Amino acid sequence: MTRPLARLPGAPARLFPRHGVTCPYCFASVAPQRILFRCRGQAGRRQGCAPVLDERLAAYTGSTAGASLPPVFAAPGRKGRADCPECGVPTGNRACPECHNPLPSAYCDSPGRIVALVGAKNAGKSTYIAVLLHELMNRVGTELDASLVACDDRTIERYKRDFARPLLEERRLLPTTASAATGPREPLVYLLTRTRAGRFRQGRFARPRNDSLALVLFDTAGEDLRSREATDLHLRYLEAADAIIFLVDPLELPGARAGIADTVPEPRGAGDDGDEPLDIIARVTDALRQRHGTRPGEPLPVPVAVALTKIDALRPDLLRQSALRRSRSGAGVLDLDDRDAVDEQVRALLHEWQAGRLDTYLGQQYAEHALFGLSALGGVPEDGRVGAGGVRPHRAEDPLLWLLYRFGMLDGVRPGGS
């Protein structure tokens, strides 16, 4: 059973406008005039305010360590700067009025989009984030004429410590994501900037322009989605998400075993933790409906990318003539013909594996969803380590490229002329 990928007519739809800035830490929606400033404090010969305990920040982090900082204050702040009312030192450091976490200037000044990454325990969310960001910083970034830069020091440190160093340098598999119940989520906040060629208008080419988009990436532990109560308590970011990437491990789909290579072992604890993909997606859908106030049956406007991970584990004969085996053209655009072919192939696999209700549910609940197949590692790991060939991702960037197309940052073409 196949059907063409649903497309909205005309240019890709830009998402609903924001009326403020969504804090990437506590997810409060903040009007620009409510954003606080934090004094730059004392440094060298500069006279500034002494550090004081920021009780709101300490409450957010659950610790007073690192919460003694120069004070925050409210001010109009022309062009993102304001003078501290106590010491008179100008500052451009901004903070959320609710949790007092820093709001990076790049995030405040660009149309930030929160992309929530959701999946069951064995779907490989942390591995996927590590590989996706590495690809955007290197091969895919070069292809798109784009730069990906961390917006804050916490993002830089967390990416190196928790993602890049263990997986890409030491070639160790990443541990399962810790539950949000053990502490606050730490987002990864990046500014993606693309240089777009000028279009030919009125007899001349316009100047190239830079388009920027702040991306907030979150991963969530599978156990945080087992009940609606846990979702409401720990995962408020779902309600603030502008787009969702669902990762589905095909090894967790009961009907998929016939399509898995014989050398691939059964996943540990498969089916024991209540992390059925459809159950998780249904809980996320409920959270999104609360945010948008949509009625049951009314399609949600949030674009949803659903990706089968670990397609390297599928039987070679299953992929021989498959669109999933091909690589992208790498032309800096979204090939819509290829996108449709991959979508149809994944849909056919889901129906073959008696998992077609997943696709049916998404079509009923969302105005637009797209299906993907990818491999973050490019091979089956061995004894807790990356395979002998190293990390060789295959089409890991596809879901985000489709979202960039939906956000209006990436052009779509049909090479076949259809």
Secondary structure, 3 states (H helix, E strand, C coil): CCCCCCCCCCCCCCCCCCCCEECCCCCCEECHHHCEEECCCCECCECCCCCEECHHHHHHHCCCCCCEECCEECCCCHHHCEECCCCCCEECCEECCCCCCECCHHHHHCCCEEEEEEECCCCCHHHHHHHHHHHHHCHHHHHHCEEEEECCHHHHHHHHHHHHHHHHHCCECCCCCCCHHHCCCCCEEEEEEEEECCCEECCEECCCEEEEEEEEEEECCHHHHCCHHHHHHHCCHHHHCCEEEEEECHHHCHHHHHHECCCCCCCCCCCCCCCCHHHHHHHHHHHHHHHHCCCCCCCECCCEEEEECCHHHECHHHHCCCCCCCCCCCCCCEEHHHHHHHHHHHHHHHHHCCCHHHHHHHHHHECCEEEEECECCCCCCECCECCCCCCCCECCCHHHHHHHHHCCCCCEECCCCC
